[in-house]
Amino acid sequence: MPSQVTQAATIGGQPELTDRTFDVLDPATGSTFATVPDCGTAELDAAMTAAAEAFPQWRRDRSARQAALLAISEMLFAHAGELGRLVTHEQGKPLADAIAEVQGAGVWFKHAGRMAPLDATIQDDRKGHAKVRHLPLGVVAGITPWNFPIFLAAWKIAPALLAGNTFVLKPSPFTPVASLRMIELAQQVLPPGVLNAVSGGDELGAAMTTHPIPRKLTFTGSGSAGREVGKAAGAGLKRATLELGGNDPAIVLDDAVAGDIVPELFWGAFTNSGQVCSAMKRVFVPAHMFDEVVDGLVDLARNVLVGNGFDEGVRLGPVSNRPQFERVRGLVDDAVRRGARAIGGGPASEGPGFFYRPTIVTGVEDTMPIVAEEQFGPALPVLPYTDLDEAIRRANDTNFGLSASVWGGDDDRVRSVGEQLECGTVWLNSHLALAPNRPFGGAKDSGLGTENGTWGLESYTQLQLLYSPPAAGY
């Protein structure tokens, strides 16, 4: 790969370069590895117009759309190495994980390409015939985050295109390169204008949400940005799906076997260096097991290899960008100043890059920011409890409600506790178990709407009822 990449946007099936560009940093080195277009209103208007012009033809043939999605899936698997290297350069995760992310996107496209139609006949009797149709909305505008740039784009693009919509994507300015390249590659199997991509900063994102053409906004990112997207959607009477993160609790029950679950807890929290919206953000542990669980987590934290994602044996890469690195460091430092103890990690002491080793934080209170807020990085507070009902109350005592997990030896008891948690997904003796046929969405401030499965597909459609009276002589 060349020392520096120049990647174009895609508008109307054609590559688009602009006089204005911005640099993309490699978080493992802190240096520039790519430049991409800094698109403005002219490029955004062109992309939206291209999508609108492609929509009437694209919506007509579902079988052609399915074939295109299956072809994109094959393309992703064929180019997983190339796209994975771009993801590692711009996001930081180990190369094997980056390739797996691209392949996961391929799985999502394949699943969408094989989904059955949602239309259904709901009445056919002496009183008449009624059919519910699911029509496309039009142009969809999607804004994706920096933690899983390819994977989370697939969550949005695949069902939107299957439903008959066209799409304009804006990836995060921290990680635009692999996404732009994916959209460029997809032009080989898509009609011009069906799938477009523009790159830029927050101003471009704001312009997308207020643009008059798209009929739906789909966004994954921070709660503050999501609220602005929601306001814009409301003002324009646009549909919106908002996935806004979480402060996901894990509750360990008193019959769990620490030696069995500690590795699961560790990777449930620290996969992708903790930069997962549904990763564990707080772990509640029975007081009599607390030291054993903490010791096990600390041992893993001290021994896992953290480094450049291209280096052999590395399991965790850097924090993906400097603002997030500073946030994680600030939350841990604040907790220590308040009397907590940070064990097993912390920022790297030498060399470039935004490296922060996985850190276990004990001696914390629920009101401390590191517990009450989403860390979104390699820092995990562990909290003891003596009363299970109190632990459930504390787990629910948050404005977030994305996901949670419960760990124990009695399946019925694990399920009973899980059913009391206020969130969109509860994993039982597991965590981060995602699949394209399972719904994913949040409660409370964790967002609006649902992604994946038939529920996610339906969110990209407009219901239409076709009714006719009974035929003569019925």
Secondary structure, DSSP 8 states (H G I E B T S, - for coil): --SSEE--EEETTEEE--S-EEEEEETTTTEEEEEEE---HHHHHHHHHHHHHHHHHHTT-HHHHHHHHHHHHHHHHHTHHHHHHHHHHHH---HHHHHHHHHHHHHHHHHHHT-----EEEEEETTEEEEEEEEE-SEEEEE--SSSHHHHHHHHHHHHHHTT-EEEEE--TTS-HHHHHHHHHHTTTS-TTSEEE----HHHHHHHHH-SS-SEEEEES-HHHHHHHHHHHHHTT-EEEEE----EEEEE-TT--HHHHHHHHHHHHHGGGG--TTSEEEEEEEGGGHHHHHHHHHHHHHHS-BS-TTSTT--B---SSHHHHHHHHHHHHHHHHTT-EEES-EE-SSSSS--EE-EEEES--TTSHHHHS---SSEEEEEEES-HHHHHHHHH-SS--SEEEEE-S-HHHHHHHHTTS-SSEEEES-SS---TTS-B--SGGGEES-BSHHHHHHTTEEEEEEEE---TT-
